[in-house]
């Protein structure tokens, strides 16, 4: 069904599905299978005719792609490079449908062979890359072409629409760390796409806290964007220094889950700086998607507003791999419906979405796009622990992370997992390091937190170490790393694939 005059964010559900089915069939037949070494082999090994995958329901027959599938291995010596679309004359002649070949021939006649080669080079040649943060499986590159940069710009423009950015009145302050990571560059492209004045600070490693705060006072931004932990770190300092933030209207936080308790703490601190009418929006993005989605600010926790013409999303049972009904909790699975460079089909993100995906109109803004619900947890933070006589006990550390981040008494924290006496054959231990506001005595705090942890996870912390704020900032790498470390697993089996955490 043609979209006609309707905008991307107000299509009816049947129009969205019709559009996605057409996009899916086309991208598989004309781009992914002809030019992706990884998926050409994957479809052939599974005995799947690409022409038979024409609808959302057909897609269930395609095997999942995982991080492990695309790492360098004996079976996949090129690793993530095999995800890049790599056209050649031979592949075009062998795999492209006749209709596509006729289109290329027409372009060749009109533009000439040299001009056509230049156009295809610009469309398909990787010109930049983003990297995953690499905490669990090593850092993985995902490649973008000029075509993909146009899509990143389109996503940036849409994020500004969803959040309500207006270039004639707004100024944006970007606190994301400068790195080849999606968050910084998506925010940069938001400013470029919308024409909104944006200061890209590069985060604490590029611009120290005192200079960042001074720049914020001079620019007087109406919108601040950044990592939750680093923004809270700066905000706490600005409150203590009596800084004025009355000009701030929207705070957009991304890079990790932003629980309701943490948002409440931020709102209280912002009010202390004169910002009494501020709205907090979460932004979701993962490197593999090469673009981000935002919550609208019409209501709290409206869910991330996605782009039905660019992405296809599923929610599956993480154990069985089967799709779950709309609105049910499960793991997010991602498929590109447009793009070049690194393309993905049925990629398991490892993100567990509480409440899954919903398609009814957003109560905050009325948009009809599919919305990924706001509470997202990393499946990798569900750890198997050997505690006492209980071996292999699964513990959801996402639950503890939300509790600690939202606790009114905790300023900063880090949870450490280690072996007793550093002996690999001993039991596991959980140690909480934290700095406190000082409203409770350390003993009262320890008792309360132990009770809380027991109620949420049915276990006890082996130790609770109360330290000064500066010690916790060093532990988490607040102004040293691109992303502060909250949960550090020092067990021998875990440290081999984990970034080193400051002690």
VEXDREN-2710 file (C-alpha; in Angstrom, 1 decimal):
% VEXDREN-2710
k/r/px/py/pz
1/UNK/0.0/0.0/0.0
2/UNK/1.4/3.4/-0.9
3/UNK/2.0/5.9/1.8
4/UNK/0.7/8.7/-0.3
5/UNK/0.5/12.0/1.7
6/UNK/0.6/10.4/5.1
7/UNK/3.7/11.2/7.3
8/UNK/5.9/8.5/8.6
9/UNK/4.6/8.7/12.1
10/UNK/0.8/8.6/11.5
11/UNK/0.3/5.6/9.3
12/UNK/-2.4/3.1/10.2
13/UNK/-1.2/-0.3/11.4
14/UNK/-2.3/-2.1/8.2
15/UNK/-0.5/0.6/6.1
16/UNK/2.7/0.1/8.2
17/UNK/2.6/-3.7/7.8
18/UNK/2.0/-3.4/4.1
19/UNK/4.9/-1.0/3.8
20/UNK/7.2/-3.2/5.9
21/UNK/6.3/-6.3/3.9
22/UNK/7.2/-4.6/0.6
23/UNK/10.4/-3.1/2.1
24/UNK/11.5/-6.5/3.6
25/UNK/10.9/-8.4/0.3
26/UNK/12.8/-5.8/-1.7
27/UNK/15.8/-5.3/0.6
28/UNK/16.4/-9.1/0.8
29/UNK/16.0/-9.7/-3.0
30/UNK/17.9/-6.7/-4.2
31/UNK/20.5/-5.8/-1.6
32/UNK/21.1/-8.3/1.3
33/UNK/21.2/-11.7/-0.5
34/UNK/23.0/-10.5/-3.6
35/UNK/25.7/-8.5/-1.8
36/UNK/26.0/-9.8/1.8
37/UNK/28.5/-12.6/2.1
38/UNK/27.2/-13.5/5.5
39/UNK/23.5/-13.7/4.6
40/UNK/24.0/-15.3/1.2
41/UNK/25.7/-18.1/3.0
42/UNK/23.2/-18.2/5.8
43/UNK/20.2/-18.4/3.5
44/UNK/21.9/-21.1/1.4
45/UNK/22.8/-23.2/4.4
46/UNK/19.3/-23.0/5.7
47/UNK/17.8/-23.9/2.3
48/UNK/15.8/-20.7/2.2
49/UNK/14.8/-19.1/-1.1
50/UNK/15.0/-15.3/-0.5
51/UNK/12.0/-14.8/-2.8
52/UNK/9.9/-16.8/-0.4
53/UNK/10.5/-14.2/2.4
54/UNK/7.9/-11.6/1.5
55/UNK/6.1/-10.8/4.8
56/UNK/6.6/-10.3/8.5
57/UNK/5.2/-13.8/9.1
58/UNK/7.6/-15.3/6.6
59/UNK/10.5/-13.8/8.4
60/UNK/10.1/-16.3/11.3
61/UNK/11.6/-19.0/9.0
62/UNK/14.9/-17.1/8.9
63/UNK/17.5/-18.1/11.6
64/UNK/18.5/-15.5/14.2
65/UNK/21.8/-13.7/14.0
66/UNK/23.7/-13.2/17.3
67/UNK/26.9/-11.4/18.3
68/UNK/28.7/-14.7/18.4
69/UNK/27.8/-15.4/14.7
70/UNK/29.5/-12.3/13.5
71/UNK/32.7/-12.4/15.6
72/UNK/35.9/-13.6/13.8
73/UNK/36.0/-17.4/13.9
74/UNK/37.1/-20.4/11.8
75/UNK/33.7/-20.5/10.3
76/UNK/33.6/-16.7/9.7
77/UNK/37.3/-15.6/9.3
78/UNK/36.2/-12.1/8.0
79/UNK/34.0/-11.6/11.1
80/UNK/31.8/-8.4/10.9
81/UNK/33.2/-7.5/7.5
82/UNK/31.0/-10.2/6.0
83/UNK/27.9/-8.2/7.1
84/UNK/28.9/-5.4/4.7
85/UNK/27.1/-5.2/1.3
86/UNK/29.8/-5.8/-1.3
87/UNK/28.4/-5.6/-4.8
88/UNK/30.3/-6.6/-7.9
89/UNK/29.5/-7.1/-11.6
90/UNK/29.5/-10.8/-11.2
91/UNK/27.2/-10.8/-8.1
92/UNK/24.8/-8.4/-9.9
93/UNK/24.5/-10.6/-12.9
94/UNK/24.1/-13.8/-10.8
95/UNK/21.8/-12.6/-8.1
96/UNK/19.9/-9.4/-9.0
97/UNK/16.3/-9.8/-10.3
98/UNK/15.9/-9.0/-13.9
99/UNK/14.0/-5.8/-13.1
100/UNK/16.9/-4.5/-11.0
101/UNK/19.3/-5.3/-13.8
102/UNK/17.2/-3.4/-16.3
103/UNK/17.2/-0.4/-13.9
104/UNK/21.0/-0.5/-13.8
105/UNK/21.2/-0.7/-17.5
106/UNK/18.9/2.3/-17.9
107/UNK/21.1/4.3/-15.5
108/UNK/24.2/3.3/-17.5
109/UNK/22.6/4.5/-20.7
110/UNK/21.5/7.8/-19.2
111/UNK/24.6/8.6/-17.1
112/UNK/27.3/6.6/-18.8
113/UNK/29.3/3.7/-17.3
114/UNK/31.8/5.9/-15.5
115/UNK/29.1/8.0/-13.8
116/UNK/27.2/4.8/-12.8
117/UNK/30.4/3.3/-11.2
118/UNK/30.9/6.5/-9.2
119/UNK/27.3/6.5/-8.0
120/UNK/27.5/2.9/-6.9
121/UNK/30.8/3.5/-5.2
122/UNK/29.3/6.4/-3.2
123/UNK/26.3/4.3/-2.3
124/UNK/28.0/1.2/-1.1
125/UNK/31.6/2.1/-0.1
126/UNK/32.0/2.2/3.7
127/UNK/33.2/5.6/4.8
128/UNK/32.9/5.4/8.6
129/UNK/32.2/3.0/11.4
130/UNK/30.8/2.8/14.9
131/UNK/32.0/0.3/17.5
132/UNK/30.0/-1.5/20.2
133/UNK/31.2/-0.8/23.7
134/UNK/32.7/-4.3/24.0
135/UNK/32.0/-5.1/27.7
136/UNK/31.1/-8.7/27.1
137/UNK/32.2/-10.0/23.7
138/UNK/34.8/-7.5/22.5
139/UNK/34.3/-4.4/20.5
140/UNK/32.6/-5.0/17.1
141/UNK/32.7/-2.5/14.2
142/UNK/29.6/-1.7/12.2
143/UNK/30.1/0.1/8.9
144/UNK/28.2/3.0/7.3
145/UNK/28.3/4.4/3.8
146/UNK/27.2/7.9/2.7
147/UNK/23.7/6.3/2.1
148/UNK/23.6/5.3/5.8
149/UNK/24.7/8.7/6.9
150/UNK/21.6/10.1/5.1
151/UNK/19.5/7.6/7.2
152/UNK/21.3/8.7/10.4
153/UNK/20.4/12.3/9.4
154/UNK/16.8/11.2/8.8
155/UNK/16.7/9.5/12.2
156/UNK/18.1/12.7/13.8
157/UNK/15.4/14.8/12.3
158/UNK/12.7/12.4/13.6
159/UNK/14.2/12.3/17.1
160/UNK/14.0/16.1/17.2
161/UNK/10.3/15.9/16.1
162/UNK/9.5/13.3/18.8
163/UNK/11.2/15.2/21.6
164/UNK/9.9/18.5/20.3
165/UNK/13.1/20.3/19.4
166/UNK/12.6/23.6/17.6
167/UNK/15.7/25.3/16.0
168/UNK/14.2/28.8/16.4
169/UNK/14.1/28.6/20.2
170/UNK/16.2/25.7/21.4
171/UNK/19.9/25.1/22.0
172/UNK/21.3/21.6/22.6
173/UNK/24.2/20.6/25.0
174/UNK/25.7/17.2/24.1
175/UNK/27.4/15.5/27.0
176/UNK/28.0/12.1/25.3
177/UNK/31.7/11.1/25.1
178/UNK/33.5/11.8/21.9
179/UNK/34.2/8.3/20.5
180/UNK/33.3/6.1/17.4
181/UNK/30.1/5.2/19.2
182/UNK/26.5/5.8/18.1
183/UNK/25.3/8.1/20.9
184/UNK/27.7/11.0/20.3
185/UNK/27.2/10.9/16.5
186/UNK/23.4/10.5/16.6
187/UNK/23.1/13.6/18.8
188/UNK/25.5/15.5/16.5
189/UNK/23.4/14.5/13.5
190/UNK/20.2/15.6/15.3
191/UNK/21.6/19.1/15.5
192/UNK/22.7/19.1/11.8
193/UNK/19.5/17.6/10.6
194/UNK/17.2/20.0/12.4
195/UNK/19.4/23.1/12.1
196/UNK/19.5/23.5/15.9
197/UNK/22.6/25.1/17.6
198/UNK/24.4/22.2/19.3
199/UNK/27.6/22.2/21.4
200/UNK/29.1/18.7/21.2
201/UNK/31.4/18.7/24.3
202/UNK/32.8/15.2/23.9
203/UNK/32.1/14.4/27.6
204/UNK/34.4/14.4/30.6
205/UNK/37.5/13.0/28.8
206/UNK/37.6/15.8/26.3
207/UNK/36.2/18.8/28.3
208/UNK/36.8/18.6/32.1
209/UNK/33.8/19.2/34.4
210/UNK/34.6/22.8/35.3
211/UNK/34.9/23.8/31.6
212/UNK/31.8/21.9/30.8
213/UNK/29.8/23.7/33.5
214/UNK/31.2/27.1/32.4
215/UNK/30.2/26.4/28.8
216/UNK/26.7/25.4/29.8
217/UNK/26.3/28.6/31.7
218/UNK/27.4/30.6/28.6
219/UNK/25.2/28.7/26.1
220/UNK/22.2/28.4/28.4
221/UNK/20.8/25.3/26.5
222/UNK/17.2/24.4/26.7
223/UNK/18.0/20.7/26.0
224/UNK/20.8/18.6/27.6
225/UNK/21.7/15.2/26.2
226/UNK/24.0/12.6/27.7
227/UNK/24.7/9.5/29.7
228/UNK/22.6/9.2/32.9
229/UNK/25.5/8.7/35.3
230/UNK/27.7/11.4/33.9
231/UNK/24.9/13.9/33.7
232/UNK/24.0/13.2/37.3
233/UNK/27.6/13.6/38.3
234/UNK/27.7/17.1/36.8
235/UNK/24.2/18.0/38.1
236/UNK/25.2/17.1/41.6
237/UNK/28.2/19.5/41.3
238/UNK/26.1/22.3/39.8
239/UNK/23.6/22.0/42.7
240/UNK/26.4/22.3/45.2
241/UNK/27.8/25.4/43.4
242/UNK/24.4/27.0/43.2
243/UNK/24.3/27.1/39.4
244/UNK/21.2/28.3/37.5
245/UNK/19.6/25.7/35.2
246/UNK/16.2/27.4/34.8
247/UNK/16.8/27.6/31.0
248/UNK/16.7/23.8/30.7
249/UNK/13.3/22.3/29.5
250/UNK/14.2/18.8/28.3
251/UNK/16.8/16.3/29.4
252/UNK/17.4/13.4/27.0
253/UNK/19.3/10.5/28.6
254/UNK/20.7/7.4/26.7
255/UNK/23.3/4.7/26.8
256/UNK/21.7/2.7/29.6
257/UNK/18.3/2.1/31.3
258/UNK/16.9/5.2/33.1
259/UNK/14.6/3.8/35.9
260/UNK/11.8/5.9/37.4
261/UNK/13.6/6.3/40.7
262/UNK/16.6/7.8/39.0
263/UNK/14.4/10.3/37.0
264/UNK/12.8/11.3/40.3
265/UNK/16.2/12.1/41.8
266/UNK/17.2/14.2/38.7
267/UNK/14.0/16.1/38.9
268/UNK/14.6/17.0/42.5
269/UNK/18.1/18.2/41.8
270/UNK/17.0/20.2/38.8
271/UNK/14.4/21.9/40.8
272/UNK/17.1/23.0/43.2
273/UNK/18.8/24.7/40.2
274/UNK/15.6/26.6/39.2
275/UNK/14.4/24.1/36.5
276/UNK/10.9/23.4/37.8
277/UNK/9.2/22.5/34.6
278/UNK/11.8/20.1/33.0
279/UNK/10.8/17.0/31.1
280/UNK/13.1/13.9/31.0
281/UNK/13.1/11.7/27.9
282/UNK/15.0/8.4/27.4
283/UNK/16.8/7.6/24.1
284/UNK/17.4/4.1/23.0
285/UNK/20.1/3.1/20.5
286/UNK/22.4/0.2/19.9
287/UNK/25.4/0.3/17.6
288/UNK/24.1/-2.5/15.4
289/UNK/21.0/-0.5/14.4
290/UNK/23.2/2.6/13.5
291/UNK/20.4/4.9/14.6
292/UNK/18.4/5.8/17.8
293/UNK/14.8/6.2/18.9
294/UNK/13.4/8.6/21.6
295/UNK/10.5/8.8/23.9
296/UNK/8.1/11.7/23.4
297/UNK/7.7/14.2/26.3
298/UNK/3.9/14.2/26.3
299/UNK/3.7/11.7/29.1
300/UNK/6.2/9.8/31.3
301/UNK/7.7/6.6/29.9
302/UNK/5.7/6.6/26.6
303/UNK/8.1/4.1/25.0
304/UNK/10.6/4.6/22.2
305/UNK/9.1/5.8/19.0
306/UNK/10.4/3.7/16.1
307/UNK/10.5/4.1/12.3
308/UNK/8.3/1.5/10.6
309/UNK/9.8/2.3/7.1
310/UNK/13.4/1.8/8.2
311/UNK/13.3/-1.0/10.8
312/UNK/11.4/-4.1/11.5
313/UNK/11.2/-5.2/15.2
314/UNK/10.2/-8.4/16.9
315/UNK/9.8/-9.5/20.5
316/UNK/10.7/-13.1/21.2
317/UNK/10.8/-15.5/24.2
318/UNK/14.5/-15.4/25.0
319/UNK/14.5/-19.1/25.8
320/UNK/12.4/-20.6/23.0
321/UNK/13.0/-18.0/20.3
322/UNK/9.3/-17.9/19.5
323/UNK/7.5/-14.6/19.0
324/UNK/5.4/-13.4/21.9
325/UNK/2.1/-11.4/21.6
326/UNK/2.0/-7.7/21.5
327/UNK/2.6/-6.0/24.8
328/UNK/4.4/-9.1/26.3
329/UNK/7.9/-9.0/27.8
330/UNK/10.7/-10.6/25.7
331/UNK/13.9/-10.0/23.8
332/UNK/14.2/-7.4/21.1
333/UNK/15.1/-8.6/17.6
334/UNK/16.1/-6.1/14.9
335/UNK/16.0/-6.2/11.1
336/UNK/17.2/-3.5/8.7
337/UNK/14.5/-2.4/6.1
338/UNK/16.8/0.1/4.5
339/UNK/20.5/0.8/4.5
340/UNK/23.9/-0.2/3.1
341/UNK/27.1/-1.0/4.9
342/UNK/26.6/-3.5/7.7
343/UNK/23.1/-5.0/7.3
344/UNK/21.3/-7.2/9.8
345/UNK/18.4/-9.7/9.5
346/UNK/16.8/-11.0/12.7
347/UNK/19.5/-9.8/15.0
348/UNK/19.1/-10.8/18.7
349/UNK/20.0/-7.7/20.7
350/UNK/20.1/-9.2/24.2
351/UNK/17.8/-6.5/25.4
352/UNK/14.8/-7.6/27.4
353/UNK/11.8/-5.2/27.0
354/UNK/9.4/-5.2/29.8
355/UNK/6.0/-4.9/28.1
356/UNK/7.4/-5.6/24.7
357/UNK/6.3/-3.5/21.7
358/UNK/2.9/-1.9/21.4
359/UNK/1.2/-0.4/18.3
360/UNK/-1.7/1.7/19.6
361/UNK/-1.4/5.5/19.3
362/UNK/1.0/7.1/21.8
363/UNK/-0.9/8.7/24.7
364/UNK/1.6/11.5/24.8
365/UNK/1.8/12.6/21.2
366/UNK/-0.7/10.6/19.2
367/UNK/1.9/9.0/16.8
368/UNK/1.0/5.6/15.6
369/UNK/4.5/4.1/15.2
370/UNK/5.4/0.9/17.0
371/UNK/6.8/1.8/20.4
372/UNK/9.4/-0.2/22.3
373/UNK/8.4/0.1/25.9
374/UNK/10.7/2.1/28.2
375/UNK/11.9/-0.5/30.7
376/UNK/14.8/-2.3/29.0
377/UNK/17.2/-4.6/30.7
378/UNK/20.4/-6.3/29.5
379/UNK/20.1/-10.1/29.5
380/UNK/23.9/-10.2/30.1
381/UNK/23.3/-8.8/33.6
382/UNK/21.4/-11.9/34.6
383/UNK/24.4/-13.7/36.2
384/UNK/24.9/-17.3/37.3
385/UNK/26.3/-17.2/40.8
386/UNK/27.6/-19.9/43.1
387/UNK/26.4/-18.7/46.5
388/UNK/27.0/-21.0/49.5
389/UNK/25.5/-24.4/48.7
390/UNK/23.5/-23.0/45.8
391/UNK/25.3/-23.6/42.5
392/UNK/24.4/-21.8/39.3
393/UNK/21.7/-19.6/40.8
394/UNK/20.5/-17.0/38.3
395/UNK/20.4/-13.5/39.7
396/UNK/19.0/-10.5/37.8
397/UNK/21.4/-7.7/38.6
398/UNK/19.3/-5.3/36.5
399/UNK/16.9/-5.3/39.4
400/UNK/19.6/-4.3/41.8
401/UNK/21.0/-1.7/39.4
402/UNK/17.6/0.1/39.2
403/UNK/17.2/-0.1/43.0
404/UNK/20.7/1.4/43.7
405/UNK/20.3/4.1/41.0
406/UNK/16.9/5.2/42.4
407/UNK/17.8/5.1/46.1
408/UNK/17.6/8.6/47.7
409/UNK/20.6/7.9/50.0
410/UNK/23.1/6.6/47.4
411/UNK/25.1/9.1/45.5
412/UNK/27.3/6.7/43.5
413/UNK/27.7/3.0/43.5
414/UNK/29.5/0.0/42.0
415/UNK/28.7/-3.7/42.5
416/UNK/31.6/-6.1/42.4
417/UNK/31.4/-9.9/41.8
418/UNK/34.4/-11.9/42.9
419/UNK/35.5/-15.3/44.1
420/UNK/36.0/-15.7/47.9
421/UNK/39.7/-15.2/48.6
422/UNK/40.2/-14.9/44.8
423/UNK/40.1/-18.7/44.6
424/UNK/38.5/-19.9/41.3
425/UNK/37.1/-22.9/43.1
426/UNK/35.4/-20.9/45.9
427/UNK/32.0/-19.5/46.1
428/UNK/31.0/-16.1/44.6
429/UNK/30.7/-12.9/46.6
430/UNK/28.8/-9.7/46.0
431/UNK/30.3/-6.5/47.3
432/UNK/28.6/-3.1/47.1
433/UNK/30.7/0.0/47.1
434/UNK/28.8/3.2/47.6
435/UNK/29.0/6.8/48.7
436/UNK/26.1/8.3/50.7
437/UNK/24.3/11.6/51.0
438/UNK/24.6/11.4/54.7
439/UNK/20.9/11.4/55.7
440/UNK/21.3/7.9/57.2
441/UNK/24.0/6.5/59.3
442/UNK/26.1/3.8/57.6
443/UNK/24.8/1.1/59.9
444/UNK/21.2/2.0/59.2
445/UNK/21.9/2.2/55.5
446/UNK/23.6/-1.2/55.4
447/UNK/20.7/-2.9/57.2
448/UNK/18.1/-1.2/54.9
449/UNK/20.0/-2.1/51.7
450/UNK/20.5/-5.7/52.8
451/UNK/16.7/-6.0/53.4
452/UNK/16.0/-4.4/50.0
453/UNK/18.4/-6.8/48.2
454/UNK/17.0/-9.8/49.9
455/UNK/13.5/-8.8/49.0
456/UNK/14.3/-8.2/45.3
457/UNK/16.8/-11.1/44.6
458/UNK/16.5/-13.4/47.7
459/UNK/20.2/-13.1/48.5
460/UNK/22.5/-11.1/50.7
461/UNK/25.5/-8.9/49.9
462/UNK/28.7/-10.2/51.3
463/UNK/29.9/-6.7/52.1
464/UNK/28.8/-3.1/51.8
465/UNK/31.7/-0.7/51.7
466/UNK/30.8/3.0/52.3
467/UNK/33.4/5.2/50.7
468/UNK/33.8/8.9/49.9
469/UNK/32.4/10.3/46.6
470/UNK/35.8/10.7/45.0
471/UNK/36.7/7.1/45.6
472/UNK/33.5/6.0/43.9
473/UNK/34.1/8.3/40.9
474/UNK/37.5/6.7/40.4
475/UNK/36.1/3.2/40.8
476/UNK/33.4/3.7/38.1
477/UNK/35.8/5.6/35.8
478/UNK/33.3/8.5/35.7
479/UNK/35.5/11.0/33.8
480/UNK/38.0/8.4/32.4
481/UNK/35.9/5.9/30.5
482/UNK/33.3/6.4/27.7
483/UNK/30.8/4.8/30.0
484/UNK/31.1/4.4/33.8
485/UNK/31.2/0.8/35.1
486/UNK/28.4/-0.1/37.6
487/UNK/28.7/-3.9/37.6
488/UNK/32.2/-5.4/37.4
489/UNK/32.6/-9.1/37.3
490/UNK/36.2/-10.1/38.5
491/UNK/35.7/-13.8/38.4
492/UNK/38.4/-15.4/36.2
493/UNK/35.9/-16.7/33.6
494/UNK/34.4/-13.2/33.2
495/UNK/37.4/-11.0/33.1
496/UNK/38.8/-12.4/29.9
497/UNK/36.1/-10.7/27.9
498/UNK/35.4/-7.7/30.0
499/UNK/36.9/-4.2/29.9
500/UNK/39.2/-3.6/32.8
501/UNK/37.4/-1.7/35.6
502/UNK/39.2/0.8/37.8
503/UNK/39.8/-0.2/41.4
END
